[in-house]
Amino acid sequence: METLKRAEDVQQPDARSLCWARLDRPDTVTFQDRYSQVAALQLSPGVPAAVRSYFATIQNVCVYAWFAYDFYALVVFLSYTLIEMALRQRLPVKGTDKRGLRNLLDEAIKLNLIHEKAFSHARGIRQQRALSLRVQRQIGKLHKSSVPKSDYRRVLLETLPKLRNAFAHPRGHAIHMPGDAFFALRFSAEFVNQLFGAT
C-alpha cells in the first residue's frame, strides 16, 4: 500500500526504483540513466506549444517517479490524456466539442493521420515476425513469403479508449513498472509527432 513519504525521504530514491535498476543492468542504472532515457523523447517543434508543455509535465512526472514509484502509473494515464489533448488540437471544432477519445481517434484514422510504421514498437514486432518467417522458411516449415498485414489502426481505435478509461474510472489502485511508463511516454510522443506531420 502506498503512503505519504516522510519529509526526510522525499529526495531519496524509491527502493523499488533501485530494485528494477539492478534487474535492468546490475549496479549500473542510475538516476541519470533514467533521466537521459526520458529526456531523449522529444516532440517536434511543429507540435502546438500547449501539447509540448503538457508532454514536458509528463516527462517530469516520469523523472520524479525515481523517487516515488507510484508516479509511473500516472505517467501511463497522462500519456493517454496527452493523446486526446493532441487530437483535440489537431482536429478542432467550433462551439461545444462533445467528441470523446474514440471519436477523435476514428476521425484521425479516417484522415490517414496515424500510421503503424511510425510506432517503434510496431516496427519491432514486424521485424520479429519477418525474422521468424525467414527462419521457418529456411527450415522448410513455411512456404508463405510475407509478413501478414495487421490492422493496427483498428487495434488502436478499440484499445486506446479502453486503456484511458481504465485509468479515468478506476476500480482499484494500480502500480506500474518503469518500462510501462516509458513505453506509454514513447508511444504518446510517436503518436503526437505523426499527428502533426513530424514522423
KABELQUI-V851073 format. One record per pair of residues at least 6 apart in sequence whose C-alpha atoms are under 6 Angstrom apart, sorted by sequence separation. I is the first residue (numbers start at 0). J is the second residue. D is the distance in Angstrom with one decimal. If there is no record, write none. Layout:
I/J/D, I/J/D
This chain:
64/70/4.8, 116/122/5.9, 135/141/5.5, 136/142/6.0, 192/198/5.9, 64/71/5.8, 20/28/5.1, 61/74/5.9, 57/74/6.0, 83/100/5.7, 129/146/5.7, 34/62/5.9, 115/151/6.0, 16/65/5.7, 12/65/5.7, 13/66/4.7, 12/66/4.3, 13/67/5.6, 11/66/6.0, 101/160/5.8, 112/194/5.5, 79/163/5.7, 76/166/6.0, 72/174/5.6, 72/175/4.9, 71/175/5.6, 69/174/5.8, 75/180/5.2, 78/183/6.0, 74/180/5.5, 78/184/5.7, 75/183/5.4, 71/180/5.3, 78/187/5.7, 46/195/5.9
